[in-house]
Amino acid sequence: MRHFILTCALVLNACTAPNTTDNTNTSTTSKPTLDVEQPVCTMEYMPVCATLEQNGQQFTKTFGNRCSAHSFIPKDTKVIKVDDGACE
């Protein structure tokens, strides 16, 4: 009988969930923020050709639509113009 009670106690102890609560003070921690608010773009395909300038060099790049063109251009890149249609 002692072995049965001991076995039941061990099984019940093994089945309990570990304490996973975080005791740190969350009011002092800050969430990471983006420098610029990113717009939410639709997934429609209406290609545009963006002429860009980076480090003094101009180049063209095709984007899926105008929103994605303006969303995915790095901050250090200057937008010269954006035309409808894919780049040639």
HTML snippet that shows the backbone in 3Dmol.js (N, CA, C, O; Angstrom):
<script src="https://3Dmol.org/build/3Dmol-min.js"></script>
<div id="view" style="width:600px;height:400px;position:relative"></div>
<script>
const pdb = `
ATOM      1  N   MET A   1       0.819  -1.195   0.000  1.00  0.00           N
ATOM      2  CA  MET A   1       0.000   0.000   0.000  1.00  0.00           C
ATOM      3  C   MET A   1       0.867   1.265   0.000  1.00  0.00           C
ATOM      4  O   MET A   1       0.543   2.253  -0.659  1.00  0.00           O
ATOM      5  N   ARG A   2       1.989   1.216   0.760  1.00  0.00           N
ATOM      6  CA  ARG A   2       2.884   2.369   0.788  1.00  0.00           C
ATOM      7  C   ARG A   2       3.439   2.662  -0.600  1.00  0.00           C
ATOM      8  O   ARG A   2       3.553   3.820  -1.001  1.00  0.00           O
ATOM      9  N   HIS A   3       3.779   1.618  -1.319  1.00  0.00           N
ATOM     10  CA  HIS A   3       4.337   1.805  -2.662  1.00  0.00           C
ATOM     11  C   HIS A   3       3.305   2.413  -3.608  1.00  0.00           C
ATOM     12  O   HIS A   3       3.642   3.245  -4.450  1.00  0.00           O
ATOM     13  N   PHE A   4       2.056   1.998  -3.468  1.00  0.00           N
ATOM     14  CA  PHE A   4       0.987   2.538  -4.306  1.00  0.00           C
ATOM     15  C   PHE A   4       0.800   4.034  -4.052  1.00  0.00           C
ATOM     16  O   PHE A   4       0.676   4.810  -4.999  1.00  0.00           O
ATOM     17  N   ILE A   5       0.779   4.439  -2.796  1.00  0.00           N
ATOM     18  CA  ILE A   5       0.609   5.859  -2.454  1.00  0.00           C
ATOM     19  C   ILE A   5       1.805   6.663  -2.946  1.00  0.00           C
ATOM     20  O   ILE A   5       1.643   7.761  -3.480  1.00  0.00           O
ATOM     21  N   LEU A   6       3.009   6.117  -2.766  1.00  0.00           N
ATOM     22  CA  LEU A   6       4.215   6.802  -3.232  1.00  0.00           C
ATOM     23  C   LEU A   6       4.210   6.937  -4.753  1.00  0.00           C
ATOM     24  O   LEU A   6       4.578   7.987  -5.280  1.00  0.00           O
ATOM     25  N   THR A   7       3.801   5.896  -5.456  1.00  0.00           N
ATOM     26  CA  THR A   7       3.727   5.933  -6.918  1.00  0.00           C
ATOM     27  C   THR A   7       2.703   6.963  -7.379  1.00  0.00           C
ATOM     28  O   THR A   7       2.969   7.723  -8.310  1.00  0.00           O
ATOM     29  N   CYS A   8       1.544   6.998  -6.743  1.00  0.00           N
ATOM     30  CA  CYS A   8       0.520   7.995  -7.104  1.00  0.00           C
ATOM     31  C   CYS A   8       1.022   9.412  -6.871  1.00  0.00           C
ATOM     32  O   CYS A   8       0.771  10.302  -7.683  1.00  0.00           O
ATOM     33  N   ALA A   9       1.723   9.624  -5.778  1.00  0.00           N
ATOM     34  CA  ALA A   9       2.260  10.956  -5.484  1.00  0.00           C
ATOM     35  C   ALA A   9       3.283  11.369  -6.534  1.00  0.00           C
ATOM     36  O   ALA A   9       3.292  12.522  -6.966  1.00  0.00           O
ATOM     37  N   LEU A  10       4.140  10.450  -6.947  1.00  0.00           N
ATOM     38  CA  LEU A  10       5.139  10.758  -7.973  1.00  0.00           C
ATOM     39  C   LEU A  10       4.486  11.056  -9.323  1.00  0.00           C
ATOM     40  O   LEU A  10       4.902  11.976 -10.027  1.00  0.00           O
ATOM     41  N   VAL A  11       3.471  10.281  -9.679  1.00  0.00           N
ATOM     42  CA  VAL A  11       2.771  10.496 -10.952  1.00  0.00           C
ATOM     43  C   VAL A  11       2.064  11.844 -10.950  1.00  0.00           C
ATOM     44  O   VAL A  11       2.143  12.586 -11.929  1.00  0.00           O
ATOM     45  N   LEU A  12       1.376  12.168  -9.864  1.00  0.00           N
ATOM     46  CA  LEU A  12       0.689  13.460  -9.783  1.00  0.00           C
ATOM     47  C   LEU A  12       1.672  14.621  -9.810  1.00  0.00           C
ATOM     48  O   LEU A  12       1.392  15.656 -10.415  1.00  0.00           O
ATOM     49  N   ASN A  13       2.808  14.462  -9.167  1.00  0.00           N
ATOM     50  CA  ASN A  13       3.821  15.512  -9.166  1.00  0.00           C
ATOM     51  C   ASN A  13       4.401  15.704 -10.567  1.00  0.00           C
ATOM     52  O   ASN A  13       4.686  16.832 -10.969  1.00  0.00           O
ATOM     53  N   ALA A  14       4.576  14.623 -11.303  1.00  0.00           N
ATOM     54  CA  ALA A  14       5.126  14.703 -12.656  1.00  0.00           C
ATOM     55  C   ALA A  14       4.136  15.333 -13.630  1.00  0.00           C
ATOM     56  O   ALA A  14       4.548  15.899 -14.643  1.00  0.00           O
ATOM     57  N   CYS A  15       2.851  15.245 -13.346  1.00  0.00           N
ATOM     58  CA  CYS A  15       1.829  15.762 -14.252  1.00  0.00           C
ATOM     59  C   CYS A  15       1.524  17.240 -14.044  1.00  0.00           C
ATOM     60  O   CYS A  15       0.809  17.829 -14.855  1.00  0.00           O
ATOM     61  N   THR A  16       2.029  17.844 -13.009  1.00  0.00           N
ATOM     62  CA  THR A  16       1.730  19.260 -12.777  1.00  0.00           C
ATOM     63  C   THR A  16       2.549  20.115 -13.722  1.00  0.00           C
ATOM     64  O   THR A  16       3.688  19.782 -14.050  1.00  0.00           O
ATOM     65  N   ALA A  17       1.966  21.211 -14.153  1.00  0.00           N
ATOM     66  CA  ALA A  17       2.645  22.129 -15.065  1.00  0.00           C
ATOM     67  C   ALA A  17       3.632  22.987 -14.284  1.00  0.00           C
ATOM     68  O   ALA A  17       3.342  23.395 -13.159  1.00  0.00           O
ATOM     69  N   PRO A  18       4.791  23.263 -14.868  1.00  0.00           N
ATOM     70  CA  PRO A  18       5.752  24.125 -14.181  1.00  0.00           C
ATOM     71  C   PRO A  18       5.236  25.559 -14.119  1.00  0.00           C
ATOM     72  O   PRO A  18       4.427  25.968 -14.953  1.00  0.00           O
ATOM     73  N   ASN A  19       5.689  26.300 -13.160  1.00  0.00           N
ATOM     74  CA  ASN A  19       5.304  27.700 -13.004  1.00  0.00           C
ATOM     75  C   ASN A  19       6.014  28.519 -14.072  1.00  0.00           C
ATOM     76  O   ASN A  19       7.239  28.644 -14.047  1.00  0.00           O
ATOM     77  N   THR A  20       5.257  29.076 -15.008  1.00  0.00           N
ATOM     78  CA  THR A  20       5.858  29.828 -16.110  1.00  0.00           C
ATOM     79  C   THR A  20       5.536  31.306 -16.052  1.00  0.00           C
ATOM     80  O   THR A  20       5.739  32.014 -17.039  1.00  0.00           O
ATOM     81  N   THR A  21       5.041  31.791 -14.930  1.00  0.00           N
ATOM     82  CA  THR A  21       4.713  33.213 -14.845  1.00  0.00           C
ATOM     83  C   THR A  21       5.987  34.021 -14.742  1.00  0.00           C
ATOM     84  O   THR A  21       6.948  33.621 -14.084  1.00  0.00           O
ATOM     85  N   ASP A  22       5.978  35.140 -15.390  1.00  0.00           N
ATOM     86  CA  ASP A  22       7.117  36.044 -15.389  1.00  0.00           C
ATOM     87  C   ASP A  22       6.909  37.065 -14.280  1.00  0.00           C
ATOM     88  O   ASP A  22       5.936  37.818 -14.298  1.00  0.00           O
ATOM     89  N   ASN A  23       7.803  37.090 -13.337  1.00  0.00           N
ATOM     90  CA  ASN A  23       7.658  37.985 -12.200  1.00  0.00           C
ATOM     91  C   ASN A  23       8.322  39.337 -12.414  1.00  0.00           C
ATOM     92  O   ASN A  23       8.377  40.144 -11.487  1.00  0.00           O
ATOM     93  N   THR A  24       8.825  39.601 -13.607  1.00  0.00           N
ATOM     94  CA  THR A  24       9.459  40.896 -13.852  1.00  0.00           C
ATOM     95  C   THR A  24       8.400  41.965 -13.992  1.00  0.00           C
ATOM     96  O   THR A  24       7.266  41.679 -14.375  1.00  0.00           O
ATOM     97  N   ASN A  25       8.757  43.167 -13.691  1.00  0.00           N
ATOM     98  CA  ASN A  25       7.835  44.298 -13.767  1.00  0.00           C
ATOM     99  C   ASN A  25       7.725  44.731 -15.222  1.00  0.00           C
ATOM    100  O   ASN A  25       8.663  45.314 -15.766  1.00  0.00           O
ATOM    101  N   THR A  26       6.592  44.452 -15.860  1.00  0.00           N
ATOM    102  CA  THR A  26       6.428  44.758 -17.279  1.00  0.00           C
ATOM    103  C   THR A  26       6.138  46.223 -17.533  1.00  0.00           C
ATOM    104  O   THR A  26       6.197  46.665 -18.680  1.00  0.00           O
ATOM    105  N   SER A  27       5.827  46.988 -16.501  1.00  0.00           N
ATOM    106  CA  SER A  27       5.518  48.398 -16.721  1.00  0.00           C
ATOM    107  C   SER A  27       6.764  49.203 -17.053  1.00  0.00           C
ATOM    108  O   SER A  27       6.658  50.284 -17.632  1.00  0.00           O
ATOM    109  N   THR A  28       7.947  48.700 -16.698  1.00  0.00           N
ATOM    110  CA  THR A  28       9.171  49.438 -16.986  1.00  0.00           C
ATOM    111  C   THR A  28       9.804  49.010 -18.300  1.00  0.00           C
ATOM    112  O   THR A  28      10.686  49.700 -18.810  1.00  0.00           O
ATOM    113  N   THR A  29       9.368  47.878 -18.859  1.00  0.00           N
ATOM    114  CA  THR A  29       9.933  47.451 -20.133  1.00  0.00           C
ATOM    115  C   THR A  29       9.149  48.090 -21.264  1.00  0.00           C
ATOM    116  O   THR A  29       7.926  48.211 -21.193  1.00  0.00           O
ATOM    117  N   SER A  30       9.852  48.495 -22.302  1.00  0.00           N
ATOM    118  CA  SER A  30       9.180  49.128 -23.432  1.00  0.00           C
ATOM    119  C   SER A  30       9.205  48.198 -24.629  1.00  0.00           C
ATOM    120  O   SER A  30      10.126  47.398 -24.795  1.00  0.00           O
ATOM    121  N   LYS A  31       8.192  48.312 -25.450  1.00  0.00           N
ATOM    122  CA  LYS A  31       8.112  47.522 -26.666  1.00  0.00           C
ATOM    123  C   LYS A  31       8.941  48.206 -27.745  1.00  0.00           C
ATOM    124  O   LYS A  31       9.006  49.434 -27.788  1.00  0.00           O
ATOM    125  N   PRO A  32       9.577  47.423 -28.621  1.00  0.00           N
ATOM    126  CA  PRO A  32      10.320  48.042 -29.715  1.00  0.00           C
ATOM    127  C   PRO A  32       9.367  48.754 -30.664  1.00  0.00           C
ATOM    128  O   PRO A  32       8.264  48.272 -30.921  1.00  0.00           O
ATOM    129  N   THR A  33       9.784  49.875 -31.170  1.00  0.00           N
ATOM    130  CA  THR A  33       8.945  50.643 -32.089  1.00  0.00           C
ATOM    131  C   THR A  33       9.680  50.856 -33.401  1.00  0.00           C
ATOM    132  O   THR A  33      10.910  50.845 -33.448  1.00  0.00           O
ATOM    133  N   LEU A  34       8.921  51.049 -34.451  1.00  0.00           N
ATOM    134  CA  LEU A  34       9.488  51.352 -35.757  1.00  0.00           C
ATOM    135  C   LEU A  34       9.732  52.846 -35.859  1.00  0.00           C
ATOM    136  O   LEU A  34       8.999  53.645 -35.277  1.00  0.00           O
ATOM    137  N   ASP A  35      10.769  53.222 -36.603  1.00  0.00           N
ATOM    138  CA  ASP A  35      11.051  54.638 -36.808  1.00  0.00           C
ATOM    139  C   ASP A  35       9.936  55.301 -37.598  1.00  0.00           C
ATOM    140  O   ASP A  35       9.525  56.422 -37.297  1.00  0.00           O
ATOM    141  N   VAL A  36       9.450  54.596 -38.613  1.00  0.00           N
ATOM    142  CA  VAL A  36       8.404  55.128 -39.479  1.00  0.00           C
ATOM    143  C   VAL A  36       7.269  54.122 -39.506  1.00  0.00           C
ATOM    144  O   VAL A  36       7.499  52.915 -39.583  1.00  0.00           O
ATOM    145  N   GLU A  37       6.067  54.613 -39.444  1.00  0.00           N
ATOM    146  CA  GLU A  37       4.890  53.745 -39.509  1.00  0.00           C
ATOM    147  C   GLU A  37       4.828  53.108 -40.898  1.00  0.00           C
ATOM    148  O   GLU A  37       4.838  53.821 -41.900  1.00  0.00           O
ATOM    149  N   GLN A  38       4.763  51.772 -40.971  1.00  0.00           N
ATOM    150  CA  GLN A  38       4.699  51.061 -42.244  1.00  0.00           C
ATOM    151  C   GLN A  38       3.241  50.938 -42.681  1.00  0.00           C
ATOM    152  O   GLN A  38       2.408  50.458 -41.912  1.00  0.00           O
ATOM    153  N   PRO A  39       2.921  51.363 -43.902  1.00  0.00           N
ATOM    154  CA  PRO A  39       1.545  51.207 -44.371  1.00  0.00           C
ATOM    155  C   PRO A  39       1.241  49.739 -44.657  1.00  0.00           C
ATOM    156  O   PRO A  39       2.142  48.946 -44.928  1.00  0.00           O
ATOM    157  N   VAL A  40      -0.015  49.400 -44.594  1.00  0.00           N
ATOM    158  CA  VAL A  40      -0.445  48.045 -44.921  1.00  0.00           C
ATOM    159  C   VAL A  40      -0.810  48.041 -46.396  1.00  0.00           C
ATOM    160  O   VAL A  40      -1.737  48.735 -46.813  1.00  0.00           O
ATOM    161  N   CYS A  41      -0.087  47.265 -47.180  1.00  0.00           N
ATOM    162  CA  CYS A  41      -0.305  47.233 -48.629  1.00  0.00           C
ATOM    163  C   CYS A  41      -1.145  46.019 -49.011  1.00  0.00           C
ATOM    164  O   CYS A  41      -1.042  44.957 -48.397  1.00  0.00           O
ATOM    165  N   THR A  42      -1.974  46.194 -50.032  1.00  0.00           N
ATOM    166  CA  THR A  42      -2.736  45.072 -50.573  1.00  0.00           C
ATOM    167  C   THR A  42      -1.820  44.230 -51.446  1.00  0.00           C
ATOM    168  O   THR A  42      -0.733  44.673 -51.817  1.00  0.00           O
ATOM    169  N   MET A  43      -2.249  43.029 -51.772  1.00  0.00           N
ATOM    170  CA  MET A  43      -1.432  42.121 -52.569  1.00  0.00           C
ATOM    171  C   MET A  43      -1.793  42.170 -54.053  1.00  0.00           C
ATOM    172  O   MET A  43      -1.450  41.250 -54.795  1.00  0.00           O
ATOM    173  N   GLU A  44      -2.478  43.225 -54.498  1.00  0.00           N
ATOM    174  CA  GLU A  44      -2.824  43.317 -55.915  1.00  0.00           C
ATOM    175  C   GLU A  44      -1.567  43.580 -56.729  1.00  0.00           C
ATOM    176  O   GLU A  44      -0.665  44.292 -56.288  1.00  0.00           O
ATOM    177  N   TYR A  45      -1.517  42.995 -57.927  1.00  0.00           N
ATOM    178  CA  TYR A  45      -0.350  43.157 -58.787  1.00  0.00           C
ATOM    179  C   TYR A  45      -0.656  44.193 -59.850  1.00  0.00           C
ATOM    180  O   TYR A  45      -1.352  43.913 -60.827  1.00  0.00           O
ATOM    181  N   MET A  46      -0.134  45.380 -59.653  1.00  0.00           N
ATOM    182  CA  MET A  46      -0.211  46.479 -60.616  1.00  0.00           C
ATOM    183  C   MET A  46       1.191  47.071 -60.655  1.00  0.00           C
ATOM    184  O   MET A  46       1.451  48.083 -60.005  1.00  0.00           O
ATOM    185  N   PRO A  47       2.113  46.442 -61.422  1.00  0.00           N
ATOM    186  CA  PRO A  47       3.533  46.776 -61.332  1.00  0.00           C
ATOM    187  C   PRO A  47       3.841  48.237 -61.641  1.00  0.00           C
ATOM    188  O   PRO A  47       3.196  48.879 -62.470  1.00  0.00           O
ATOM    189  N   VAL A  48       4.854  48.728 -60.938  1.00  0.00           N
ATOM    190  CA  VAL A  48       5.373  50.072 -61.170  1.00  0.00           C
ATOM    191  C   VAL A  48       6.889  49.978 -61.272  1.00  0.00           C
ATOM    192  O   VAL A  48       7.516  49.096 -60.685  1.00  0.00           O
ATOM    193  N   CYS A  49       7.458  50.900 -62.025  1.00  0.00           N
ATOM    194  CA  CYS A  49       8.903  50.979 -62.196  1.00  0.00           C
ATOM    195  C   CYS A  49       9.395  52.209 -61.443  1.00  0.00           C
ATOM    196  O   CYS A  49       9.041  53.337 -61.786  1.00  0.00           O
ATOM    197  N   ALA A  50      10.201  51.991 -60.430  1.00  0.00           N
ATOM    198  CA  ALA A  50      10.734  53.095 -59.636  1.00  0.00           C
ATOM    199  C   ALA A  50      12.162  53.385 -60.069  1.00  0.00           C
ATOM    200  O   ALA A  50      12.993  52.481 -60.153  1.00  0.00           O
ATOM    201  N   THR A  51      12.436  54.655 -60.342  1.00  0.00           N
ATOM    202  CA  THR A  51      13.802  55.100 -60.591  1.00  0.00           C
ATOM    203  C   THR A  51      14.331  55.626 -59.266  1.00  0.00           C
ATOM    204  O   THR A  51      13.781  56.567 -58.694  1.00  0.00           O
ATOM    205  N   LEU A  52      15.403  55.010 -58.786  1.00  0.00           N
ATOM    206  CA  LEU A  52      15.935  55.302 -57.463  1.00  0.00           C
ATOM    207  C   LEU A  52      17.376  55.774 -57.555  1.00  0.00           C
ATOM    208  O   LEU A  52      18.072  55.499 -58.532  1.00  0.00           O
ATOM    209  N   GLU A  53      17.814  56.485 -56.530  1.00  0.00           N
ATOM    210  CA  GLU A  53      19.207  56.920 -56.456  1.00  0.00           C
ATOM    211  C   GLU A  53      19.750  56.560 -55.081  1.00  0.00           C
ATOM    212  O   GLU A  53      19.172  56.903 -54.050  1.00  0.00           O
ATOM    213  N   GLN A  54      20.882  55.855 -55.099  1.00  0.00           N
ATOM    214  CA  GLN A  54      21.525  55.453 -53.851  1.00  0.00           C
ATOM    215  C   GLN A  54      23.033  55.579 -54.022  1.00  0.00           C
ATOM    216  O   GLN A  54      23.602  55.048 -54.976  1.00  0.00           O
ATOM    217  N   ASN A  55      23.673  56.277 -53.102  1.00  0.00           N
ATOM    218  CA  ASN A  55      25.125  56.511 -53.160  1.00  0.00           C
ATOM    219  C   ASN A  55      25.542  57.151 -54.479  1.00  0.00           C
ATOM    220  O   ASN A  55      26.601  56.832 -55.018  1.00  0.00           O
ATOM    221  N   GLY A  56      24.714  58.051 -54.999  1.00  0.00           N
ATOM    222  CA  GLY A  56      25.039  58.767 -56.229  1.00  0.00           C
ATOM    223  C   GLY A  56      24.781  57.992 -57.507  1.00  0.00           C
ATOM    224  O   GLY A  56      25.041  58.515 -58.590  1.00  0.00           O
ATOM    225  N   GLN A  57      24.284  56.776 -57.428  1.00  0.00           N
ATOM    226  CA  GLN A  57      24.020  55.973 -58.623  1.00  0.00           C
ATOM    227  C   GLN A  57      22.522  55.767 -58.784  1.00  0.00           C
ATOM    228  O   GLN A  57      21.815  55.456 -57.826  1.00  0.00           O
ATOM    229  N   GLN A  58      22.043  55.951 -60.039  1.00  0.00           N
ATOM    230  CA  GLN A  58      20.626  55.742 -60.334  1.00  0.00           C
ATOM    231  C   GLN A  58      20.415  54.337 -60.871  1.00  0.00           C
ATOM    232  O   GLN A  58      21.248  53.800 -61.601  1.00  0.00           O
ATOM    233  N   PHE A  59      19.287  53.752 -60.498  1.00  0.00           N
ATOM    234  CA  PHE A  59      18.905  52.433 -60.999  1.00  0.00           C
ATOM    235  C   PHE A  59      17.392  52.331 -60.953  1.00  0.00           C
ATOM    236  O   PHE A  59      16.726  53.116 -60.278  1.00  0.00           O
ATOM    237  N   THR A  60      16.847  51.346 -61.682  1.00  0.00           N
ATOM    238  CA  THR A  60      15.401  51.127 -61.693  1.00  0.00           C
ATOM    239  C   THR A  60      15.098  49.784 -61.047  1.00  0.00           C
ATOM    240  O   THR A  60      15.913  48.861 -61.070  1.00  0.00           O
ATOM    241  N   LYS A  61      13.910  49.700 -60.474  1.00  0.00           N
ATOM    242  CA  LYS A  61      13.478  48.457 -59.834  1.00  0.00           C
ATOM    243  C   LYS A  61      11.970  48.343 -59.976  1.00  0.00           C
ATOM    244  O   LYS A  61      11.246  49.318 -59.774  1.00  0.00           O
ATOM    245  N   THR A  62      11.497  47.148 -60.323  1.00  0.00           N
ATOM    246  CA  THR A  62      10.063  46.895 -60.446  1.00  0.00           C
ATOM    247  C   THR A  62       9.503  46.453 -59.098  1.00  0.00           C
ATOM    248  O   THR A  62      10.076  45.601 -58.419  1.00  0.00           O
ATOM    249  N   PHE A  63       8.368  47.050 -58.724  1.00  0.00           N
ATOM    250  CA  PHE A  63       7.648  46.679 -57.506  1.00  0.00           C
ATOM    251  C   PHE A  63       6.259  46.211 -57.901  1.00  0.00           C
ATOM    252  O   PHE A  63       5.770  46.568 -58.973  1.00  0.00           O
ATOM    253  N   GLY A  64       5.618  45.424 -57.058  1.00  0.00           N
ATOM    254  CA  GLY A  64       4.298  44.865 -57.347  1.00  0.00           C
ATOM    255  C   GLY A  64       3.201  45.905 -57.451  1.00  0.00           C
ATOM    256  O   GLY A  64       2.253  45.722 -58.214  1.00  0.00           O
ATOM    257  N   ASN A  65       3.309  47.000 -56.697  1.00  0.00           N
ATOM    258  CA  ASN A  65       2.353  48.102 -56.772  1.00  0.00           C
ATOM    259  C   ASN A  65       2.977  49.340 -56.125  1.00  0.00           C
ATOM    260  O   ASN A  65       4.062  49.257 -55.548  1.00  0.00           O
ATOM    261  N   ARG A  66       2.305  50.475 -56.216  1.00  0.00           N
ATOM    262  CA  ARG A  66       2.863  51.725 -55.687  1.00  0.00           C
ATOM    263  C   ARG A  66       3.085  51.674 -54.179  1.00  0.00           C
ATOM    264  O   ARG A  66       4.079  52.194 -53.672  1.00  0.00           O
ATOM    265  N   CYS A  67       2.171  51.055 -53.478  1.00  0.00           N
ATOM    266  CA  CYS A  67       2.303  50.980 -52.024  1.00  0.00           C
ATOM    267  C   CYS A  67       3.561  50.213 -51.630  1.00  0.00           C
ATOM    268  O   CYS A  67       4.321  50.665 -50.773  1.00  0.00           O
ATOM    269  N   SER A  68       3.783  49.069 -52.245  1.00  0.00           N
ATOM    270  CA  SER A  68       4.973  48.296 -51.900  1.00  0.00           C
ATOM    271  C   SER A  68       6.244  49.013 -52.334  1.00  0.00           C
ATOM    272  O   SER A  68       7.285  48.862 -51.695  1.00  0.00           O
ATOM    273  N   ALA A  69       6.174  49.787 -53.407  1.00  0.00           N
ATOM    274  CA  ALA A  69       7.344  50.559 -53.834  1.00  0.00           C
ATOM    275  C   ALA A  69       7.748  51.548 -52.754  1.00  0.00           C
ATOM    276  O   ALA A  69       8.930  51.662 -52.431  1.00  0.00           O
ATOM    277  N   HIS A  70       6.796  52.256 -52.200  1.00  0.00           N
ATOM    278  CA  HIS A  70       7.111  53.254 -51.184  1.00  0.00           C
ATOM    279  C   HIS A  70       7.398  52.620 -49.826  1.00  0.00           C
ATOM    280  O   HIS A  70       8.048  53.241 -48.985  1.00  0.00           O
ATOM    281  N   SER A  71       6.930  51.406 -49.600  1.00  0.00           N
ATOM    282  CA  SER A  71       7.135  50.748 -48.307  1.00  0.00           C
ATOM    283  C   SER A  71       8.496  50.085 -48.190  1.00  0.00           C
ATOM    284  O   SER A  71       9.074  50.049 -47.104  1.00  0.00           O
ATOM    285  N   PHE A  72       9.019  49.559 -49.297  1.00  0.00           N
ATOM    286  CA  PHE A  72      10.227  48.748 -49.224  1.00  0.00           C
ATOM    287  C   PHE A  72      11.481  49.441 -49.726  1.00  0.00           C
ATOM    288  O   PHE A  72      12.503  48.785 -49.930  1.00  0.00           O
ATOM    289  N   ILE A  73      11.431  50.734 -49.928  1.00  0.00           N
ATOM    290  CA  ILE A  73      12.615  51.479 -50.350  1.00  0.00           C
ATOM    291  C   ILE A  73      13.371  51.902 -49.093  1.00  0.00           C
ATOM    292  O   ILE A  73      12.778  52.517 -48.206  1.00  0.00           O
ATOM    293  N   PRO A  74      14.668  51.590 -48.991  1.00  0.00           N
ATOM    294  CA  PRO A  74      15.446  51.974 -47.806  1.00  0.00           C
ATOM    295  C   PRO A  74      15.487  53.488 -47.609  1.00  0.00           C
ATOM    296  O   PRO A  74      15.319  54.255 -48.558  1.00  0.00           O
ATOM    297  N   LYS A  75      15.713  53.905 -46.359  1.00  0.00           N
ATOM    298  CA  LYS A  75      15.715  55.333 -46.028  1.00  0.00           C
ATOM    299  C   LYS A  75      16.826  56.100 -46.740  1.00  0.00           C
ATOM    300  O   LYS A  75      16.663  57.281 -47.046  1.00  0.00           O
ATOM    301  N   ASP A  76      17.946  55.442 -47.004  1.00  0.00           N
ATOM    302  CA  ASP A  76      19.067  56.140 -47.632  1.00  0.00           C
ATOM    303  C   ASP A  76      18.954  56.192 -49.154  1.00  0.00           C
ATOM    304  O   ASP A  76      19.907  56.570 -49.834  1.00  0.00           O
ATOM    305  N   THR A  77      17.794  55.815 -49.689  1.00  0.00           N
ATOM    306  CA  THR A  77      17.572  55.798 -51.132  1.00  0.00           C
ATOM    307  C   THR A  77      16.584  56.889 -51.515  1.00  0.00           C
ATOM    308  O   THR A  77      15.526  57.021 -50.901  1.00  0.00           O
ATOM    309  N   LYS A  78      16.933  57.669 -52.534  1.00  0.00           N
ATOM    310  CA  LYS A  78      16.081  58.761 -53.014  1.00  0.00           C
ATOM    311  C   LYS A  78      15.225  58.255 -54.173  1.00  0.00           C
ATOM    312  O   LYS A  78      15.726  57.602 -55.088  1.00  0.00           O
ATOM    313  N   VAL A  79      13.941  58.562 -54.126  1.00  0.00           N
ATOM    314  CA  VAL A  79      13.028  58.183 -55.205  1.00  0.00           C
ATOM    315  C   VAL A  79      13.030  59.302 -56.238  1.00  0.00           C
ATOM    316  O   VAL A  79      12.660  60.435 -55.929  1.00  0.00           O
ATOM    317  N   ILE A  80      13.442  58.994 -57.455  1.00  0.00           N
ATOM    318  CA  ILE A  80      13.464  59.974 -58.541  1.00  0.00           C
ATOM    319  C   ILE A  80      12.082  60.058 -59.176  1.00  0.00           C
ATOM    320  O   ILE A  80      11.518  61.144 -59.306  1.00  0.00           O
ATOM    321  N   LYS A  81      11.535  58.903 -59.573  1.00  0.00           N
ATOM    322  CA  LYS A  81      10.181  58.862 -60.139  1.00  0.00           C
ATOM    323  C   LYS A  81       9.641  57.444 -60.060  1.00  0.00           C
ATOM    324  O   LYS A  81      10.397  56.483 -59.915  1.00  0.00           O
ATOM    325  N   VAL A  82       8.320  57.329 -60.159  1.00  0.00           N
ATOM    326  CA  VAL A  82       7.639  56.032 -60.170  1.00  0.00           C
ATOM    327  C   VAL A  82       6.652  56.057 -61.328  1.00  0.00           C
ATOM    328  O   VAL A  82       5.742  56.885 -61.362  1.00  0.00           O
ATOM    329  N   ASP A  83       6.840  55.134 -62.287  1.00  0.00           N
ATOM    330  CA  ASP A  83       5.975  55.047 -63.465  1.00  0.00           C
ATOM    331  C   ASP A  83       5.181  53.746 -63.430  1.00  0.00           C
ATOM    332  O   ASP A  83       5.637  52.745 -62.878  1.00  0.00           O
ATOM    333  N   ASP A  84       3.982  53.772 -64.028  1.00  0.00           N
ATOM    334  CA  ASP A  84       3.168  52.565 -64.135  1.00  0.00           C
ATOM    335  C   ASP A  84       3.841  51.568 -65.065  1.00  0.00           C
ATOM    336  O   ASP A  84       4.482  51.957 -66.042  1.00  0.00           O
ATOM    337  N   GLY A  85       3.697  50.285 -64.762  1.00  0.00           N
ATOM    338  CA  GLY A  85       4.270  49.227 -65.585  1.00  0.00           C
ATOM    339  C   GLY A  85       5.618  48.768 -65.065  1.00  0.00           C
ATOM    340  O   GLY A  85       6.298  49.481 -64.327  1.00  0.00           O
ATOM    341  N   ALA A  86       5.988  47.560 -65.467  1.00  0.00           N
ATOM    342  CA  ALA A  86       7.267  46.989 -65.041  1.00  0.00           C
ATOM    343  C   ALA A  86       8.427  47.672 -65.750  1.00  0.00           C
ATOM    344  O   ALA A  86       8.269  48.206 -66.847  1.00  0.00           O
ATOM    345  N   CYS A  87       9.578  47.649 -65.120  1.00  0.00           N
ATOM    346  CA  CYS A  87      10.782  48.222 -65.739  1.00  0.00           C
ATOM    347  C   CYS A  87      11.211  47.339 -66.909  1.00  0.00           C
ATOM    348  O   CYS A  87      10.998  46.127 -66.898  1.00  0.00           O
ATOM    349  N   GLU A  88      11.804  47.949 -67.894  1.00  0.00           N
ATOM    350  CA  GLU A  88      12.283  47.187 -69.066  1.00  0.00           C
ATOM    351  C   GLU A  88      13.717  46.788 -68.890  1.00  0.00           C
ATOM    352  O   GLU A  88      14.291  46.144 -69.768  1.00  0.00           O
TER     353      GLU A  88
END
`;
const viewer = $3Dmol.createViewer("view");
viewer.addModel(pdb, "pdb");
viewer.setStyle({}, {cartoon: {color: "spectrum"}});
viewer.zoomTo();
viewer.render();
</script>
